[in-house]
Amino acid sequence: MGYDIVTVLGKETVTITLIMIAPLIGTALVVGLAIGIFQAVTSIQEQTLTFLPKLLAVFGVFALSLPWLLDKLTTFATQLLGNLSNYTF
């Protein structure tokens, strides 16, 4: 296995990982920002207020996007294992 193959596999792995976590991180970011704005407007400085809404929102997005996430992961694993003979000497 040459360095070029390892580089391509590493790039694909990082890319698929970023694509898969983007909806979850984005949801946490948007919900956290909305709650932060709400706390600033209402002068409520409770640190635990952000935890439950973020948790529920991220879990909801995870549950909704799970079929898509599994499809992406399955496609990547199928390509990786299908071309396994190309990666060996």
PDB file of N, CA, C and O in Angstrom:
ATOM      1  N   MET A   1       0.862  -1.173   0.000  1.00  0.00           N
ATOM      2  CA  MET A   1       0.000   0.000   0.000  1.00  0.00           C
ATOM      3  C   MET A   1       0.905   1.232   0.000  1.00  0.00           C
ATOM      4  O   MET A   1       1.751   1.411   0.877  1.00  0.00           O
ATOM      5  N   GLY A   2       0.701   2.060  -0.997  1.00  0.00           N
ATOM      6  CA  GLY A   2       1.526   3.246  -1.116  1.00  0.00           C
ATOM      7  C   GLY A   2       0.987   4.397  -0.289  1.00  0.00           C
ATOM      8  O   GLY A   2      -0.117   4.354   0.253  1.00  0.00           O
ATOM      9  N   TYR A   3       1.809   5.418  -0.217  1.00  0.00           N
ATOM     10  CA  TYR A   3       1.420   6.594   0.551  1.00  0.00           C
ATOM     11  C   TYR A   3       0.214   7.305  -0.052  1.00  0.00           C
ATOM     12  O   TYR A   3      -0.578   7.912   0.668  1.00  0.00           O
ATOM     13  N   ASP A   4       0.077   7.230  -1.368  1.00  0.00           N
ATOM     14  CA  ASP A   4      -1.053   7.902  -2.006  1.00  0.00           C
ATOM     15  C   ASP A   4      -2.381   7.260  -1.639  1.00  0.00           C
ATOM     16  O   ASP A   4      -3.382   7.954  -1.464  1.00  0.00           O
ATOM     17  N   ILE A   5      -2.394   5.946  -1.523  1.00  0.00           N
ATOM     18  CA  ILE A   5      -3.626   5.247  -1.134  1.00  0.00           C
ATOM     19  C   ILE A   5      -3.989   5.567   0.312  1.00  0.00           C
ATOM     20  O   ILE A   5      -5.156   5.794   0.631  1.00  0.00           O
ATOM     21  N   VAL A   6      -2.988   5.585   1.178  1.00  0.00           N
ATOM     22  CA  VAL A   6      -3.224   5.907   2.590  1.00  0.00           C
ATOM     23  C   VAL A   6      -3.742   7.336   2.725  1.00  0.00           C
ATOM     24  O   VAL A   6      -4.632   7.608   3.531  1.00  0.00           O
ATOM     25  N   THR A   7      -3.181   8.240   1.935  1.00  0.00           N
ATOM     26  CA  THR A   7      -3.617   9.631   1.976  1.00  0.00           C
ATOM     27  C   THR A   7      -5.059   9.766   1.513  1.00  0.00           C
ATOM     28  O   THR A   7      -5.842  10.484   2.134  1.00  0.00           O
ATOM     29  N   VAL A   8      -5.418   9.091   0.440  1.00  0.00           N
ATOM     30  CA  VAL A   8      -6.794   9.151  -0.078  1.00  0.00           C
ATOM     31  C   VAL A   8      -7.762   8.544   0.924  1.00  0.00           C
ATOM     32  O   VAL A   8      -8.830   9.106   1.169  1.00  0.00           O
ATOM     33  N   LEU A   9      -7.402   7.398   1.511  1.00  0.00           N
ATOM     34  CA  LEU A   9      -8.285   6.772   2.506  1.00  0.00           C
ATOM     35  C   LEU A   9      -8.441   7.651   3.736  1.00  0.00           C
ATOM     36  O   LEU A   9      -9.542   7.768   4.276  1.00  0.00           O
ATOM     37  N   GLY A  10      -7.364   8.264   4.183  1.00  0.00           N
ATOM     38  CA  GLY A  10      -7.453   9.169   5.333  1.00  0.00           C
ATOM     39  C   GLY A  10      -8.326  10.369   5.032  1.00  0.00           C
ATOM     40  O   GLY A  10      -9.128  10.785   5.867  1.00  0.00           O
ATOM     41  N   LYS A  11      -8.174  10.929   3.837  1.00  0.00           N
ATOM     42  CA  LYS A  11      -8.985  12.082   3.440  1.00  0.00           C
ATOM     43  C   LYS A  11     -10.459  11.709   3.367  1.00  0.00           C
ATOM     44  O   LYS A  11     -11.313  12.453   3.848  1.00  0.00           O
ATOM     45  N   GLU A  12     -10.760  10.563   2.769  1.00  0.00           N
ATOM     46  CA  GLU A  12     -12.152  10.114   2.681  1.00  0.00           C
ATOM     47  C   GLU A  12     -12.743   9.850   4.062  1.00  0.00           C
ATOM     48  O   GLU A  12     -13.909  10.160   4.306  1.00  0.00           O
ATOM     49  N   THR A  13     -11.955   9.284   4.958  1.00  0.00           N
ATOM     50  CA  THR A  13     -12.432   8.997   6.309  1.00  0.00           C
ATOM     51  C   THR A  13     -12.743  10.285   7.065  1.00  0.00           C
ATOM     52  O   THR A  13     -13.785  10.391   7.712  1.00  0.00           O
ATOM     53  N   VAL A  14     -11.855  11.251   6.984  1.00  0.00           N
ATOM     54  CA  VAL A  14     -12.090  12.528   7.662  1.00  0.00           C
ATOM     55  C   VAL A  14     -13.291  13.244   7.043  1.00  0.00           C
ATOM     56  O   VAL A  14     -14.105  13.825   7.761  1.00  0.00           O
ATOM     57  N   THR A  15     -13.400  13.205   5.726  1.00  0.00           N
ATOM     58  CA  THR A  15     -14.516  13.859   5.040  1.00  0.00           C
ATOM     59  C   THR A  15     -15.853  13.244   5.446  1.00  0.00           C
ATOM     60  O   THR A  15     -16.796  13.973   5.752  1.00  0.00           O
ATOM     61  N   ILE A  16     -15.946  11.936   5.452  1.00  0.00           N
ATOM     62  CA  ILE A  16     -17.208  11.281   5.809  1.00  0.00           C
ATOM     63  C   ILE A  16     -17.538  11.527   7.276  1.00  0.00           C
ATOM     64  O   ILE A  16     -18.709  11.650   7.635  1.00  0.00           O
ATOM     65  N   THR A  17     -16.527  11.599   8.118  1.00  0.00           N
ATOM     66  CA  THR A  17     -16.753  11.894   9.535  1.00  0.00           C
ATOM     67  C   THR A  17     -17.308  13.301   9.713  1.00  0.00           C
ATOM     68  O   THR A  17     -18.263  13.502  10.464  1.00  0.00           O
ATOM     69  N   LEU A  18     -16.720  14.272   9.030  1.00  0.00           N
ATOM     70  CA  LEU A  18     -17.211  15.646   9.122  1.00  0.00           C
ATOM     71  C   LEU A  18     -18.617  15.793   8.561  1.00  0.00           C
ATOM     72  O   LEU A  18     -19.436  16.529   9.111  1.00  0.00           O
ATOM     73  N   ILE A  19     -18.896  15.097   7.471  1.00  0.00           N
ATOM     74  CA  ILE A  19     -20.237  15.154   6.881  1.00  0.00           C
ATOM     75  C   ILE A  19     -21.262  14.555   7.840  1.00  0.00           C
ATOM     76  O   ILE A  19     -22.381  15.056   7.951  1.00  0.00           O
ATOM     77  N   MET A  20     -20.881  13.488   8.527  1.00  0.00           N
ATOM     78  CA  MET A  20     -21.827  12.822   9.414  1.00  0.00           C
ATOM     79  C   MET A  20     -22.087  13.610  10.701  1.00  0.00           C
ATOM     80  O   MET A  20     -23.198  13.565  11.228  1.00  0.00           O
ATOM     81  N   ILE A  21     -21.090  14.328  11.216  1.00  0.00           N
ATOM     82  CA  ILE A  21     -21.317  15.044  12.468  1.00  0.00           C
ATOM     83  C   ILE A  21     -21.803  16.473  12.263  1.00  0.00           C
ATOM     84  O   ILE A  21     -22.219  17.130  13.218  1.00  0.00           O
ATOM     85  N   ALA A  22     -21.755  16.959  11.027  1.00  0.00           N
ATOM     86  CA  ALA A  22     -22.151  18.349  10.764  1.00  0.00           C
ATOM     87  C   ALA A  22     -23.582  18.667  11.204  1.00  0.00           C
ATOM     88  O   ALA A  22     -23.791  19.708  11.829  1.00  0.00           O
ATOM     89  N   PRO A  23     -24.585  17.819  10.908  1.00  0.00           N
ATOM     90  CA  PRO A  23     -25.941  18.162  11.378  1.00  0.00           C
ATOM     91  C   PRO A  23     -26.062  18.215  12.899  1.00  0.00           C
ATOM     92  O   PRO A  23     -26.796  19.044  13.437  1.00  0.00           O
ATOM     93  N   LEU A  24     -25.355  17.346  13.580  1.00  0.00           N
ATOM     94  CA  LEU A  24     -25.447  17.315  15.045  1.00  0.00           C
ATOM     95  C   LEU A  24     -24.748  18.519  15.666  1.00  0.00           C
ATOM     96  O   LEU A  24     -25.287  19.152  16.574  1.00  0.00           O
ATOM     97  N   ILE A  25     -23.565  18.830  15.186  1.00  0.00           N
ATOM     98  CA  ILE A  25     -22.836  19.994  15.707  1.00  0.00           C
ATOM     99  C   ILE A  25     -23.565  21.286  15.348  1.00  0.00           C
ATOM    100  O   ILE A  25     -23.640  22.209  16.159  1.00  0.00           O
ATOM    101  N   GLY A  26     -24.101  21.345  14.133  1.00  0.00           N
ATOM    102  CA  GLY A  26     -24.851  22.534  13.718  1.00  0.00           C
ATOM    103  C   GLY A  26     -26.084  22.763  14.566  1.00  0.00           C
ATOM    104  O   GLY A  26     -26.400  23.896  14.929  1.00  0.00           O
ATOM    105  N   THR A  27     -26.778  21.683  14.879  1.00  0.00           N
ATOM    106  CA  THR A  27     -27.967  21.792  15.730  1.00  0.00           C
ATOM    107  C   THR A  27     -27.589  22.291  17.124  1.00  0.00           C
ATOM    108  O   THR A  27     -28.245  23.180  17.666  1.00  0.00           O
ATOM    109  N   ALA A  28     -26.546  21.727  17.694  1.00  0.00           N
ATOM    110  CA  ALA A  28     -26.099  22.173  19.026  1.00  0.00           C
ATOM    111  C   ALA A  28     -25.685  23.641  18.987  1.00  0.00           C
ATOM    112  O   ALA A  28     -25.941  24.384  19.935  1.00  0.00           O
ATOM    113  N   LEU A  29     -25.055  24.057  17.906  1.00  0.00           N
ATOM    114  CA  LEU A  29     -24.634  25.451  17.783  1.00  0.00           C
ATOM    115  C   LEU A  29     -25.823  26.396  17.703  1.00  0.00           C
ATOM    116  O   LEU A  29     -25.851  27.419  18.387  1.00  0.00           O
ATOM    117  N   VAL A  30     -26.806  26.061  16.872  1.00  0.00           N
ATOM    118  CA  VAL A  30     -27.982  26.924  16.700  1.00  0.00           C
ATOM    119  C   VAL A  30     -28.808  26.985  17.983  1.00  0.00           C
ATOM    120  O   VAL A  30     -29.234  28.064  18.395  1.00  0.00           O
ATOM    121  N   VAL A  31     -29.034  25.843  18.611  1.00  0.00           N
ATOM    122  CA  VAL A  31     -29.815  25.826  19.855  1.00  0.00           C
ATOM    123  C   VAL A  31     -29.073  26.562  20.966  1.00  0.00           C
ATOM    124  O   VAL A  31     -29.691  27.304  21.730  1.00  0.00           O
ATOM    125  N   GLY A  32     -27.769  26.371  21.068  1.00  0.00           N
ATOM    126  CA  GLY A  32     -26.991  27.075  22.078  1.00  0.00           C
ATOM    127  C   GLY A  32     -27.004  28.576  21.867  1.00  0.00           C
ATOM    128  O   GLY A  32     -27.088  29.342  22.826  1.00  0.00           O
ATOM    129  N   LEU A  33     -26.921  29.002  20.602  1.00  0.00           N
ATOM    130  CA  LEU A  33     -26.975  30.429  20.307  1.00  0.00           C
ATOM    131  C   LEU A  33     -28.337  31.020  20.636  1.00  0.00           C
ATOM    132  O   LEU A  33     -28.425  32.116  21.191  1.00  0.00           O
ATOM    133  N   ALA A  34     -29.400  30.296  20.296  1.00  0.00           N
ATOM    134  CA  ALA A  34     -30.753  30.777  20.597  1.00  0.00           C
ATOM    135  C   ALA A  34     -30.971  30.884  22.104  1.00  0.00           C
ATOM    136  O   ALA A  34     -31.556  31.859  22.576  1.00  0.00           O
ATOM    137  N   ILE A  35     -30.515  29.908  22.849  1.00  0.00           N
ATOM    138  CA  ILE A  35     -30.678  29.946  24.299  1.00  0.00           C
ATOM    139  C   ILE A  35     -29.807  31.043  24.900  1.00  0.00           C
ATOM    140  O   ILE A  35     -30.216  31.708  25.852  1.00  0.00           O
ATOM    141  N   GLY A  36     -28.606  31.236  24.351  1.00  0.00           N
ATOM    142  CA  GLY A  36     -27.745  32.309  24.830  1.00  0.00           C
ATOM    143  C   GLY A  36     -28.367  33.685  24.618  1.00  0.00           C
ATOM    144  O   GLY A  36     -28.297  34.554  25.488  1.00  0.00           O
ATOM    145  N   ILE A  37     -28.976  33.870  23.448  1.00  0.00           N
ATOM    146  CA  ILE A  37     -29.675  35.136  23.187  1.00  0.00           C
ATOM    147  C   ILE A  37     -30.855  35.298  24.135  1.00  0.00           C
ATOM    148  O   ILE A  37     -31.086  36.387  24.660  1.00  0.00           O
ATOM    149  N   PHE A  38     -31.604  34.218  24.357  1.00  0.00           N
ATOM    150  CA  PHE A  38     -32.728  34.266  25.291  1.00  0.00           C
ATOM    151  C   PHE A  38     -32.262  34.624  26.701  1.00  0.00           C
ATOM    152  O   PHE A  38     -32.896  35.424  27.388  1.00  0.00           O
ATOM    153  N   GLN A  39     -31.153  34.028  27.123  1.00  0.00           N
ATOM    154  CA  GLN A  39     -30.626  34.328  28.451  1.00  0.00           C
ATOM    155  C   GLN A  39     -30.146  35.768  28.547  1.00  0.00           C
ATOM    156  O   GLN A  39     -30.309  36.402  29.590  1.00  0.00           O
ATOM    157  N   ALA A  40     -29.563  36.289  27.492  1.00  0.00           N
ATOM    158  CA  ALA A  40     -29.089  37.676  27.519  1.00  0.00           C
ATOM    159  C   ALA A  40     -30.259  38.656  27.560  1.00  0.00           C
ATOM    160  O   ALA A  40     -30.196  39.680  28.240  1.00  0.00           O
ATOM    161  N   VAL A  41     -31.325  38.336  26.827  1.00  0.00           N
ATOM    162  CA  VAL A  41     -32.489  39.229  26.782  1.00  0.00           C
ATOM    163  C   VAL A  41     -33.236  39.225  28.109  1.00  0.00           C
ATOM    164  O   VAL A  41     -33.684  40.272  28.577  1.00  0.00           O
ATOM    165  N   THR A  42     -33.371  38.055  28.712  1.00  0.00           N
ATOM    166  CA  THR A  42     -34.157  37.940  29.939  1.00  0.00           C
ATOM    167  C   THR A  42     -33.317  38.062  31.205  1.00  0.00           C
ATOM    168  O   THR A  42     -33.868  38.045  32.306  1.00  0.00           O
ATOM    169  N   SER A  43     -32.021  38.183  31.081  1.00  0.00           N
ATOM    170  CA  SER A  43     -31.087  38.280  32.208  1.00  0.00           C
ATOM    171  C   SER A  43     -31.127  37.059  33.120  1.00  0.00           C
ATOM    172  O   SER A  43     -30.854  37.165  34.315  1.00  0.00           O
ATOM    173  N   ILE A  44     -31.462  35.916  32.564  1.00  0.00           N
ATOM    174  CA  ILE A  44     -31.406  34.650  33.313  1.00  0.00           C
ATOM    175  C   ILE A  44     -30.008  34.082  33.112  1.00  0.00           C
ATOM    176  O   ILE A  44     -29.614  33.797  31.980  1.00  0.00           O
ATOM    177  N   GLN A  45     -29.268  33.918  34.172  1.00  0.00           N
ATOM    178  CA  GLN A  45     -27.888  33.450  34.077  1.00  0.00           C
ATOM    179  C   GLN A  45     -27.738  32.043  34.652  1.00  0.00           C
ATOM    180  O   GLN A  45     -26.797  31.771  35.397  1.00  0.00           O
ATOM    181  N   GLU A  46     -28.646  31.170  34.314  1.00  0.00           N
ATOM    182  CA  GLU A  46     -28.598  29.793  34.794  1.00  0.00           C
ATOM    183  C   GLU A  46     -27.816  28.946  33.786  1.00  0.00           C
ATOM    184  O   GLU A  46     -28.206  28.850  32.622  1.00  0.00           O
ATOM    185  N   GLN A  47     -26.725  28.339  34.228  1.00  0.00           N
ATOM    186  CA  GLN A  47     -25.864  27.573  33.326  1.00  0.00           C
ATOM    187  C   GLN A  47     -26.481  26.245  32.904  1.00  0.00           C
ATOM    188  O   GLN A  47     -26.186  25.739  31.821  1.00  0.00           O
ATOM    189  N   THR A  48     -27.327  25.685  33.747  1.00  0.00           N
ATOM    190  CA  THR A  48     -27.913  24.384  33.423  1.00  0.00           C
ATOM    191  C   THR A  48     -29.093  24.497  32.473  1.00  0.00           C
ATOM    192  O   THR A  48     -29.603  23.474  32.015  1.00  0.00           O
ATOM    193  N   LEU A  49     -29.541  25.705  32.162  1.00  0.00           N
ATOM    194  CA  LEU A  49     -30.682  25.903  31.272  1.00  0.00           C
ATOM    195  C   LEU A  49     -30.389  25.435  29.851  1.00  0.00           C
ATOM    196  O   LEU A  49     -31.309  25.029  29.140  1.00  0.00           O
ATOM    197  N   THR A  50     -29.162  25.482  29.433  1.00  0.00           N
ATOM    198  CA  THR A  50     -28.821  25.134  28.052  1.00  0.00           C
ATOM    199  C   THR A  50     -28.697  23.637  27.826  1.00  0.00           C
ATOM    200  O   THR A  50     -28.785  23.183  26.686  1.00  0.00           O
ATOM    201  N   PHE A  51     -28.497  22.873  28.864  1.00  0.00           N
ATOM    202  CA  PHE A  51     -28.185  21.458  28.703  1.00  0.00           C
ATOM    203  C   PHE A  51     -29.338  20.647  28.109  1.00  0.00           C
ATOM    204  O   PHE A  51     -29.151  19.975  27.095  1.00  0.00           O
ATOM    205  N   LEU A  52     -30.501  20.695  28.708  1.00  0.00           N
ATOM    206  CA  LEU A  52     -31.614  19.858  28.265  1.00  0.00           C
ATOM    207  C   LEU A  52     -32.112  20.217  26.867  1.00  0.00           C
ATOM    208  O   LEU A  52     -32.302  19.303  26.065  1.00  0.00           O
ATOM    209  N   PRO A  53     -32.334  21.471  26.527  1.00  0.00           N
ATOM    210  CA  PRO A  53     -32.762  21.766  25.155  1.00  0.00           C
ATOM    211  C   PRO A  53     -31.743  21.325  24.098  1.00  0.00           C
ATOM    212  O   PRO A  53     -32.123  20.818  23.043  1.00  0.00           O
ATOM    213  N   LYS A  54     -30.463  21.515  24.378  1.00  0.00           N
ATOM    214  CA  LYS A  54     -29.441  21.056  23.429  1.00  0.00           C
ATOM    215  C   LYS A  54     -29.476  19.542  23.283  1.00  0.00           C
ATOM    216  O   LYS A  54     -29.414  19.009  22.175  1.00  0.00           O
ATOM    217  N   LEU A  55     -29.575  18.864  24.411  1.00  0.00           N
ATOM    218  CA  LEU A  55     -29.606  17.404  24.393  1.00  0.00           C
ATOM    219  C   LEU A  55     -30.798  16.892  23.599  1.00  0.00           C
ATOM    220  O   LEU A  55     -30.653  15.997  22.767  1.00  0.00           O
ATOM    221  N   LEU A  56     -31.973  17.452  23.849  1.00  0.00           N
ATOM    222  CA  LEU A  56     -33.169  17.017  23.131  1.00  0.00           C
ATOM    223  C   LEU A  56     -33.094  17.342  21.643  1.00  0.00           C
ATOM    224  O   LEU A  56     -33.495  16.529  20.810  1.00  0.00           O
ATOM    225  N   ALA A  57     -32.586  18.517  21.304  1.00  0.00           N
ATOM    226  CA  ALA A  57     -32.488  18.907  19.897  1.00  0.00           C
ATOM    227  C   ALA A  57     -31.493  18.027  19.145  1.00  0.00           C
ATOM    228  O   ALA A  57     -31.774  17.585  18.031  1.00  0.00           O
ATOM    229  N   VAL A  58     -30.345  17.774  19.742  1.00  0.00           N
ATOM    230  CA  VAL A  58     -29.339  16.931  19.082  1.00  0.00           C
ATOM    231  C   VAL A  58     -29.854  15.503  18.962  1.00  0.00           C
ATOM    232  O   VAL A  58     -29.657  14.863  17.929  1.00  0.00           O
ATOM    233  N   PHE A  59     -30.505  15.001  19.989  1.00  0.00           N
ATOM    234  CA  PHE A  59     -31.073  13.649  19.905  1.00  0.00           C
ATOM    235  C   PHE A  59     -32.154  13.577  18.829  1.00  0.00           C
ATOM    236  O   PHE A  59     -32.223  12.595  18.090  1.00  0.00           O
ATOM    237  N   GLY A  60     -32.997  14.605  18.735  1.00  0.00           N
ATOM    238  CA  GLY A  60     -34.036  14.625  17.707  1.00  0.00           C
ATOM    239  C   GLY A  60     -33.465  14.643  16.302  1.00  0.00           C
ATOM    240  O   GLY A  60     -33.938  13.923  15.423  1.00  0.00           O
ATOM    241  N   VAL A  61     -32.442  15.471  16.089  1.00  0.00           N
ATOM    242  CA  VAL A  61     -31.805  15.513  14.770  1.00  0.00           C
ATOM    243  C   VAL A  61     -31.096  14.197  14.480  1.00  0.00           C
ATOM    244  O   VAL A  61     -31.107  13.722  13.345  1.00  0.00           O
ATOM    245  N   PHE A  62     -30.488  13.614  15.488  1.00  0.00           N
ATOM    246  CA  PHE A  62     -29.850  12.310  15.307  1.00  0.00           C
ATOM    247  C   PHE A  62     -30.871  11.251  14.914  1.00  0.00           C
ATOM    248  O   PHE A  62     -30.624  10.453  14.009  1.00  0.00           O
ATOM    249  N   ALA A  63     -32.014  11.238  15.589  1.00  0.00           N
ATOM    250  CA  ALA A  63     -33.048  10.250  15.278  1.00  0.00           C
ATOM    251  C   ALA A  63     -33.601  10.466  13.867  1.00  0.00           C
ATOM    252  O   ALA A  63     -33.867   9.503  13.148  1.00  0.00           O
ATOM    253  N   LEU A  64     -33.772  11.725  13.477  1.00  0.00           N
ATOM    254  CA  LEU A  64     -34.295  12.006  12.138  1.00  0.00           C
ATOM    255  C   LEU A  64     -33.283  11.714  11.033  1.00  0.00           C
ATOM    256  O   LEU A  64     -33.662  11.289   9.941  1.00  0.00           O
ATOM    257  N   SER A  65     -32.012  11.936  11.306  1.00  0.00           N
ATOM    258  CA  SER A  65     -30.997  11.750  10.271  1.00  0.00           C
ATOM    259  C   SER A  65     -30.322  10.382  10.338  1.00  0.00           C
ATOM    260  O   SER A  65     -29.403  10.117   9.564  1.00  0.00           O
ATOM    261  N   LEU A  66     -30.752   9.522  11.233  1.00  0.00           N
ATOM    262  CA  LEU A  66     -30.121   8.216  11.379  1.00  0.00           C
ATOM    263  C   LEU A  66     -30.153   7.385  10.094  1.00  0.00           C
ATOM    264  O   LEU A  66     -29.130   6.789   9.756  1.00  0.00           O
ATOM    265  N   PRO A  67     -31.269   7.312   9.357  1.00  0.00           N
ATOM    266  CA  PRO A  67     -31.223   6.540   8.103  1.00  0.00           C
ATOM    267  C   PRO A  67     -30.187   7.087   7.112  1.00  0.00           C
ATOM    268  O   PRO A  67     -29.489   6.316   6.452  1.00  0.00           O
ATOM    269  N   TRP A  68     -30.089   8.404   7.010  1.00  0.00           N
ATOM    270  CA  TRP A  68     -29.121   9.010   6.106  1.00  0.00           C
ATOM    271  C   TRP A  68     -27.695   8.724   6.588  1.00  0.00           C
ATOM    272  O   TRP A  68     -26.818   8.407   5.784  1.00  0.00           O
ATOM    273  N   LEU A  69     -27.467   8.836   7.893  1.00  0.00           N
ATOM    274  CA  LEU A  69     -26.146   8.568   8.450  1.00  0.00           C
ATOM    275  C   LEU A  69     -25.730   7.119   8.217  1.00  0.00           C
ATOM    276  O   LEU A  69     -24.589   6.850   7.843  1.00  0.00           O
ATOM    277  N   LEU A  70     -26.649   6.193   8.435  1.00  0.00           N
ATOM    278  CA  LEU A  70     -26.340   4.785   8.216  1.00  0.00           C
ATOM    279  C   LEU A  70     -26.081   4.487   6.748  1.00  0.00           C
ATOM    280  O   LEU A  70     -25.224   3.666   6.422  1.00  0.00           O
ATOM    281  N   ASP A  71     -26.819   5.149   5.856  1.00  0.00           N
ATOM    282  CA  ASP A  71     -26.603   4.967   4.424  1.00  0.00           C
ATOM    283  C   ASP A  71     -25.208   5.447   4.026  1.00  0.00           C
ATOM    284  O   ASP A  71     -24.509   4.762   3.279  1.00  0.00           O
ATOM    285  N   LYS A  72     -24.797   6.621   4.519  1.00  0.00           N
ATOM    286  CA  LYS A  72     -23.466   7.141   4.210  1.00  0.00           C
ATOM    287  C   LYS A  72     -22.375   6.209   4.748  1.00  0.00           C
ATOM    288  O   LYS A  72     -21.398   5.915   4.059  1.00  0.00           O
ATOM    289  N   LEU A  73     -22.558   5.754   5.984  1.00  0.00           N
ATOM    290  CA  LEU A  73     -21.569   4.875   6.605  1.00  0.00           C
ATOM    291  C   LEU A  73     -21.498   3.522   5.899  1.00  0.00           C
ATOM    292  O   LEU A  73     -20.411   2.982   5.692  1.00  0.00           O
ATOM    293  N   THR A  74     -22.646   2.981   5.536  1.00  0.00           N
ATOM    294  CA  THR A  74     -22.686   1.700   4.837  1.00  0.00           C
ATOM    295  C   THR A  74     -22.048   1.805   3.460  1.00  0.00           C
ATOM    296  O   THR A  74     -21.312   0.910   3.044  1.00  0.00           O
ATOM    297  N   THR A  75     -22.324   2.891   2.754  1.00  0.00           N
ATOM    298  CA  THR A  75     -21.720   3.101   1.444  1.00  0.00           C
ATOM    299  C   THR A  75     -20.200   3.196   1.556  1.00  0.00           C
ATOM    300  O   THR A  75     -19.480   2.590   0.762  1.00  0.00           O
ATOM    301  N   PHE A  76     -19.716   3.947   2.529  1.00  0.00           N
ATOM    302  CA  PHE A  76     -18.270   4.083   2.730  1.00  0.00           C
ATOM    303  C   PHE A  76     -17.635   2.741   3.076  1.00  0.00           C
ATOM    304  O   PHE A  76     -16.599   2.381   2.517  1.00  0.00           O
ATOM    305  N   ALA A  77     -18.247   2.005   3.989  1.00  0.00           N
ATOM    306  CA  ALA A  77     -17.689   0.704   4.390  1.00  0.00           C
ATOM    307  C   ALA A  77     -17.717  -0.286   3.232  1.00  0.00           C
ATOM    308  O   ALA A  77     -16.784  -1.072   3.068  1.00  0.00           O
ATOM    309  N   THR A  78     -18.783  -0.256   2.423  1.00  0.00           N
ATOM    310  CA  THR A  78     -18.875  -1.149   1.272  1.00  0.00           C
ATOM    311  C   THR A  78     -17.780  -0.838   0.256  1.00  0.00           C
ATOM    312  O   THR A  78     -17.148  -1.750  -0.277  1.00  0.00           O
ATOM    313  N   GLN A  79     -17.556   0.447  -0.012  1.00  0.00           N
ATOM    314  CA  GLN A  79     -16.480   0.824  -0.927  1.00  0.00           C
ATOM    315  C   GLN A  79     -15.115   0.433  -0.377  1.00  0.00           C
ATOM    316  O   GLN A  79     -14.262  -0.060  -1.115  1.00  0.00           O
ATOM    317  N   LEU A  80     -14.912   0.650   0.897  1.00  0.00           N
ATOM    318  CA  LEU A  80     -13.634   0.331   1.517  1.00  0.00           C
ATOM    319  C   LEU A  80     -13.355  -1.165   1.475  1.00  0.00           C
ATOM    320  O   LEU A  80     -12.268  -1.588   1.081  1.00  0.00           O
ATOM    321  N   LEU A  81     -14.328  -1.955   1.877  1.00  0.00           N
ATOM    322  CA  LEU A  81     -14.127  -3.404   1.900  1.00  0.00           C
ATOM    323  C   LEU A  81     -14.180  -4.013   0.505  1.00  0.00           C
ATOM    324  O   LEU A  81     -13.550  -5.041   0.256  1.00  0.00           O
ATOM    325  N   GLY A  82     -14.924  -3.392  -0.406  1.00  0.00           N
ATOM    326  CA  GLY A  82     -14.985  -3.884  -1.778  1.00  0.00           C
ATOM    327  C   GLY A  82     -13.674  -3.704  -2.527  1.00  0.00           C
ATOM    328  O   GLY A  82     -13.347  -4.494  -3.413  1.00  0.00           O
ATOM    329  N   ASN A  83     -12.929  -2.673  -2.175  1.00  0.00           N
ATOM    330  CA  ASN A  83     -11.641  -2.402  -2.816  1.00  0.00           C
ATOM    331  C   ASN A  83     -10.469  -2.839  -1.956  1.00  0.00           C
ATOM    332  O   ASN A  83      -9.350  -2.363  -2.150  1.00  0.00           O
ATOM    333  N   LEU A  84     -10.700  -3.716  -1.033  1.00  0.00           N
ATOM    334  CA  LEU A  84      -9.652  -4.137  -0.104  1.00  0.00           C
ATOM    335  C   LEU A  84      -8.486  -4.797  -0.819  1.00  0.00           C
ATOM    336  O   LEU A  84      -7.337  -4.648  -0.402  1.00  0.00           O
ATOM    337  N   SER A  85      -8.769  -5.521  -1.889  1.00  0.00           N
ATOM    338  CA  SER A  85      -7.676  -6.180  -2.624  1.00  0.00           C
ATOM    339  C   SER A  85      -6.769  -5.160  -3.307  1.00  0.00           C
ATOM    340  O   SER A  85      -5.598  -5.450  -3.552  1.00  0.00           O
ATOM    341  N   ASN A  86      -7.285  -3.977  -3.616  1.00  0.00           N
ATOM    342  CA  ASN A  86      -6.462  -2.945  -4.241  1.00  0.00           C
ATOM    343  C   ASN A  86      -5.507  -2.301  -3.253  1.00  0.00           C
ATOM    344  O   ASN A  86      -4.522  -1.688  -3.664  1.00  0.00           O
ATOM    345  N   TYR A  87      -5.773  -2.426  -1.967  1.00  0.00           N
ATOM    346  CA  TYR A  87      -4.973  -1.770  -0.943  1.00  0.00           C
ATOM    347  C   TYR A  87      -3.803  -2.629  -0.458  1.00  0.00           C
ATOM    348  O   TYR A  87      -2.928  -2.135   0.253  1.00  0.00           O
ATOM    349  N   THR A  88      -3.782  -3.897  -0.833  1.00  0.00           N
ATOM    350  CA  THR A  88      -2.708  -4.783  -0.397  1.00  0.00           C
ATOM    351  C   THR A  88      -1.705  -4.953  -1.519  1.00  0.00           C
ATOM    352  O   THR A  88      -1.987  -4.636  -2.674  1.00  0.00           O
ATOM    353  N   PHE A  89      -0.548  -5.449  -1.173  1.00  0.00           N
ATOM    354  CA  PHE A  89       0.497  -5.654  -2.185  1.00  0.00           C
ATOM    355  C   PHE A  89       0.249  -6.918  -2.956  1.00  0.00           C
ATOM    356  O   PHE A  89       1.024  -7.257  -3.851  1.00  0.00           O
TER     357      PHE A  89
END
